Amino acid sequence: MRNGNADECVALFDGVGGGCGRGRERGRGRGCVRGRWRGEDGRGGERRHGAQGDGGNEGRGRGSRRAGGEEGGGEEDISSHWVDYNVAARAAVVPRFFPCYTSSRMPDQSTQNALLDEAIAAAKSGDRAKAKDKLTRFLRYEQKNEHAWLWMSSVVESDRERIFCLNNVLKLNPNNKTAKRGLALLGALPSEMRADLDIDVIGVDMKALAATAGGAAQQRRRGGFTFRRSRRLETMAIVMLAIIIVGGVVVFGFNLFGARQAVAGVTPTEPPPPTATQVVIETPIAGGNQTPIAVLLGLPNHTATPEPFSIPFFPEEAHSRGLREYKAGNIDTALTAFEDAVIDNKDNYGAHYYIGLIYLQKKDYNKAFNAFGAALRINSAFAPAYVGRGQANFGLGGNPLGDYEKAINAEPDWVEPHIQSAIFYANRRDTDSAIAQLETAHSLDPANVIAHWMLAEQYLAVGQIEDARATLKDGFEIDGTALDLYRVRAKLSLTDEDYEAALADINIYLSYRPADTEGWTLQGKAYMGMEDYSEAVASLNRAIELKPSDPRDALIARGTAQLLLGNADTARADYDKALSLGITTRNRMLIGQAYYRVGDYETAAKEFAKAVESDPSQFDTFYWLGAARVGAEFYAEAVESLDEALSKADTDLRKFDAYYQRGKAHEALDEREKAIDDLREALRLNVPGRADEQEDAALILSRLGGPRVSATQTATASP
């Protein structure tokens, strides 16, 4: 045993006194911790035999803490200590980024100041690894620097480390509102400490936003939200701390009952906790089952509908330990515990199930598949294991629908198998089947917010705009804390060309999910719609830097922004890179439309011609090819393309567009009667959103000596 003091050793918990190192060590002074560290003896874990607080009170027994000299035994549930900001870091596994250093090795003050300046500069430039390294070195010697702890909180990787850093800020300055905001939004600040804290988001009218999220009148907000992350300001701590204090990648936890999944892969799921009572499934929200967005927006907490099944209690100590570690996010330690639980009780299918979930998180789909299979061999009616095995099969490139169907048969009233089936169908571009599954899920549980935002997103994909709008509205009324509602509503606003509303929603989303590639891509598109092309490029750079599995959408959007900035060669490089990753008709169309937008009609026509080759069944491919040929003055070829487009036009809006363009082509070819006929047909259609084109058609018709035409028909919905 060795005794340490404040002059000899840095204490991880309080920064004053304490001991650290290998073996059994003991520290003196305020806040010291006595115990054994066994991180290097093959167990990979940590065991504490008690903690001594400010008043010298000591508890005995693993992890126990008592005031006034009381003694207690048994194990501690570490989650219960999030409510005490002075012990939150102690209760968790401590971030080990500070080794012990003696005072004799401290550099001079000027060197320290230079180190801090370099760290801040690195953080501002987005080099989080360099910033973390320099801040770690600085804090070895200057643990009482409030500013350094704030910056460290913005560059560490996990919520646990952020909480540790922010707790240290509050120990140095209990009135630091930035640290309080961060802890509150991470779910680690007691409610009594929020009295002086007006948690808000920079530039957002929170009252108006809360009313919108809660189902009040959908009033559009213009230009309110100013936060964005760019290459230049990616890790600016004051922005991130004021908004969410999460800095880099945020771990939100996984939720079996509806966590969002990228269509390109499988997202692992969090199970219902084994209990003898009915399982209550929480809506997935930011912060790993905390409700920071509810605090942010002043919304009531949402209570999900209980699921129609229950899981029995498994009494093994290893199982309880595994549950604790799993909930704390320590999946490796949890895995070891659940493996021990299986040894203790061969019939513990719950442990097999959790093992499967952990392997899903690790993307080890073979082991996940086998673990879920082991659970099902013990209990063949356990629906969650069928869903998990289906997800593992999906991750391996297989078809999960058989397992999802078995889950439905086992629990007919459970919505999750339908949601997972919809994810599979959406991945296969089978939007109709995805919608059918989600509508079934909605009918089974009308209060399931996940089904709402997923259904709205699929409605958008097939052009059912008003259905998407109504479904989103209902979703916000159910639970305005579901983050994906904001992402999908941003997509709807982009469709509506309400770019400022889209930006406001996507900024809310990104402040909680800063590692989401689609979020940054949508932000870039919103800036592009607002004609802020430099900001669009910065957002799209961030999307691509995150290295998504499919960066094509971000690359094409960035290419378009570069094209609009006049950087044609840079734009072409992005387009070619996107096409090299896989050519689709949609991507050809997007590239062609970008060239059309800047007036490069010949290049646009080439892209549209390739789109027609890949899919000659669409109205859009022929229409855009015809319009580009009109712009490029290839009038005869334009007429041919527009003839095909008209044969496929199924709405008045499409008919108007094709008649208008073909009428212009006929006029240029000196085919007066044909031009008059087309323009007259166009003007007879009562279509919205085409005032400029209608005025131009009337002028051409007048110039040609044609009759005046008034609209008499009623427009049908446009896709």
Helices and strands as residue ranges (DSSP letters): E 3-4, E 23-27, E 33-38, E 45-51, G 78-83, H 88-91, G 103-105, H 109-125, H 128-141, H 146-155, H 159-172, H 177-185, G 191-194, H 206-213, H 237-243, E 275-280, H 292-297, E 306-311, H 317-327, H 331-344, H 349-361, H 365-378, H 383-395, H 401-410, H 416-427, H 431-444, H 449-461, H 465-478, H 483-495, H 499-512, H 517-529, H 533-545, H 552-564, H 568-580, H 585-597, H 601-614, H 619-631, H 635-648, H 652-668, H 672-684, H 691-703
